[in-house]
């Protein structure tokens, strides 16, 4: 096998900003790690969009490196007893694509503790169609279950429904017997979202503006990937004893609301963090995804692209124009 490999490589330009280009690299460019992986698939998440487009938040903290917070592939070599050459593995999180070179490269290295073996029942491509977005969705569903939100408690609202987190959350919740609604600013996605299992859609405009501290009780729970005023209004309309899992901030990181839903209705706000999720919980979530996510619904979300298309996809995802899951085939 050739020692060289292709990567979308980020380097610092004369202005001190990250600039990405598709390059041919060699063994000296590989990051540190005890497991070498031939990357087969990656995906494009919102954080990847920020990284590739050189967002001022500086997602990539060490340059040069390859962005890409997720990847799935085959072990080429391992200094760890946990993995052997030929094992199929998946990585999400752990600061990869931020402080450690990531998945937009045909070859990389990682710490063994960061990897999980491909779950039975899922292909490598399907694992990347899930990626951090779907993994976060599953953690959010599990958090609602832990809080006692059951299908008979009432409907659940998923915000940012057109994105990866939202679409997979809808498919999971519907398959588990919940009545689930999707909040989106793109009403053209109605057929797509109902195809995933949504009972219907709620226009984003209904939750986008400041409302009453307590609204009519409508939702037994929610999964929020938007933040800001949308999250505040979702909390205000959550039923007594309900819960909302907050897992994203595509619409803002502020919380311009009051404590009234918490102290008058006992609503819980559940923070979801997926990057450093402990391995036992991580393994449970992947096992649940393999069991509870309808693969026909997952496959309907997938659109496959080559590595050279990542910059255009990064720009689109920041504009909210990506539907479903953009999977990157590293062999295209």
N, C-alpha and C positions, 0 to 999 in steps of 0.2 A: 504494500500500500504506500502511496506517495507520502513523503514526509511533509510536503506543503499542503496548505488548506486555505480555503477562502473564508474571509470574515468581513463583516461590516465593522470597520475599525475606527474608533474615535481617538483623535489626537487633539492636542491644544494648539489653536492657531495663534497668530501674532497678537490678536486682541485678547488672548487668554480664555477664549471660548472653545467648547468642544465642537469639533468638525468631523463628520463621519464620511468615510469613503469605503468602497468595496475593494479590498486588497488581497493579495496572495501573501500568506504568512508562512513561517517555518517553526520548528520546534522551540527555538529560543523565545518565541512570542507567547508560548503557553503560560498560563498562570500557575501558581503554586497549588499543590494538592496531591493526594495519594491515590486518586483514581483518575485515569485518563478515559475520556468518553468521546466516541465518535457521535456527534450530534446528528440526529436524523430529522427531528422536528423542533421548532420553537413556535412562539406565538407573539402577538402584539397586544400588550396591555396599555392602559392609560399611562402608567408610569414609564413604559417604554417610549410612548409618544413624547413625553416630557424630556426624556433623555436624548432621544435622537434629534429632536428639534432644538436642542441647546437651550432649553428653558432656563430662566435665570435662577431657578431653585437649585440648579446644578445637581441633578440626580446622580450622575457619575462623579464620584469623589476622587477617583484615582485614574489618571490618564498616562499612557495610552491603555485602552481596553476595548473589549466588545460589549456593547449594551445587550439587553435581553435578559429579563428576570426569570424566564422559564426555559427549560429544554427537556427533551427526551431522546434517548439514544442507546447505544450499545457500548459496554465497557471494552476498551482495547487493552488496558493494562491496569493492574491494581496492586498496591502495596498493603492493602487491607484484607484481613481475613473475611470481611463481610461481603466482599464482591470478588468475582472472578471474570476473566475475559469471556465475553459472550453474553454476560448478564444484560438484560434490558432494564434501564433505570430511568427514573423521573426526578427532576429537581424543580422545586418552586421555592422562592424566598431565600432566606439566609444571607441577604445582602448581595447576592449575585446580580450582576448588571448594574450595581451601584458602587460597591467597594471591591468587588472581585469580578474579573472578566466573565461575561455572560454568554447567552445562548445564540447570539447572532454570529456564530462561527461554526465551521464544520467540525472542529475539534476543540476540546477544552479540558481542563482539569478541575476537580473539586475535592473537598474533604468527604470522606466516606460517610460521616455523620449527617451530611446534607442530603444524601441520596435515599430514595426508596425504590424498591424493586417494582417493576411494572405490575400493577394489580391484575390478577386473573380476571379475564372477561373484558378487558380494555386493551385496544391496540395502542401502539406508541402515538399514532396520529390522534386517536381519541383522547389520550391523556393530555395532549397539547391543545386540543379543542376545549378541554376542561381548564387546564392551566391554573394560574393563580386566581383568575376570575371565578372559575367553577369551584375550586377548592375553598375560596372565600364564601361562595354561596352555600356550600355544604356546612361550613363552620357556623354560618348564620342560622341555617335551618336547625342545626343541632342545638344552638344556644336558645332558640325559641322553644324547642322541645324540652330542654332542661328547665326552662322557666314554667313549663306546663301549658303552653299554647297548643291546643289540640284541634283537630279538624272541626269538632262540634262547637268550638268556642266562637266561631264566626269568621268572616272573611279576612284575608291578609292582603296588604298592599305592598307591592314591590316597586320601588322608584328606580328611575334610570332603566326602565324595562327593556329598551332597545339594545343595551350594551351586553357584554358578556356575563357580568354578574347577574344582571336582571333576567336575561333569558334563561340561564341555567337554574336560577332560583325558582322561576315560574314553573319550569318543567319538573323540578324536584317536588315542589309543594303540591302541584296538581296530581302528580303520581302518588303522593302520600295521602291524598284524599281531601286536601284543603280547597276551599274556594279562594282563588287567588286572582287579584286584579293587578294590572300593570299601569304605572304612571309613565307617560311619555309625552314629549313635545312633538312627536312625529305621529300624527293620527293615521298616516299612511301605513303604519306598522300594525294596524289592528288585526288584519288577517294572519300575519306572521305570529303575533303574540297569542291569538286565540288558538292557532295551530299548535303552539307549545303547551297549551292547557289553560290559558287565562280565561276567566269568565267574561272579561271585557277590559276596556282601557279607561283610564281617567286622564283627561288632558292635563298636562303639567301646569297650565295657567291657573287651574283651580287651587293649586297649593303654592304658587310662586310669589304671591303677595302677602304682606302681613295680615294676619287674621285675628280672631278672638283668642285669648289665652286658653280657653276651653271651648271646643266646638262640639257639635252633636257627636255622640259616641257611634262610630261607624266600624272601626277596624279592631279585630281581636289582636292583631300584631302587624308588624311590618318589617321589611328588609330595605334599608335605605343606603343607596350608593351615591347620593347627591349631596346631602348635608345642607347647611344654611337654612333659609326660610322654608324650604320643602320639608326638611326634617322637623322643624318646629311645628308646622301645621299638621304633619302626620301624628306627632305626639299629642297634639291638642285634640285630635279626633280619635284617639285610641281608647278603647273601652276600659272600664274599671278592671284592674288586675291584668291588663294586657302588657305587651312588651314590644319594643322595636330594637332590632339589631342594626347598629350603625357600622357600615363597613367601607364607606367611601366619601369623597369630598369633591366630586366633579363640579358641583354647583357652589362650592364655597366651604371654608373651614370654620366659619363663625357659627354661633348658636344664639340667634337674637330672639330668645323666648323667655319664658318664666318657669318657675318651679311648680306651677299649679298642677300640671298633669301628674307630677310625681307625688305631691303631698295630698291632693284631693281625690285622685283616682288610683293611686298606687301603681302607676305605670312605671315599668322598668326600661331604662335605656341601656342596652347591652353593647359594649364595645367589642368589635371583632378585629383581631390582629392576626394576620396569617403568616407574616415573614418569619418570625421566630417561634411559631407554634411548636410545642414539644412533640417529640416523635410518637409517643403513645396516642395522643389526640390526632396527630397527623395521619397515622396509620388507620385509625378508626374512620376518619373522614374519607380517605381514599377507598376503604372497604365499602363504606356507605354509598359513595359515588358509583362504584361498580355494581352495587346491588339496586340502588333506588333511582338512578338516572336513566330514563328510557333512551336507549341508544339510537332509536329512530329519530327522536326529537333532537338529540345531540348532533347526529349526522346532518340534520336539516339546517343546523346553524353554521356548518363549516364552509368556508371558502378558502381555497389553498393558493398560496402565492410563493414566489421565489424570493431569495434574499435581496435581490436588487430592488424589489418593490417595497421594502420596509420603510424607506423615508416617506414615500407617498402615503402609505398606510398610517404612519405616525402623524402626519399632518391631518389626515382625515379623522383619526380617533380623537384628537384634541378639539376638533370642530363638532364632535358628536355625530359624525356621518358614517361610522362603521356599524353595520348591522351584524349581529351574531358573532362568530369567532373566526378571526383571521389566523389561519395556521400557516406557518412558514416551513416549506419543504427545503431542507438544506442541500438536497441533491438536484434541485432544479436550477 
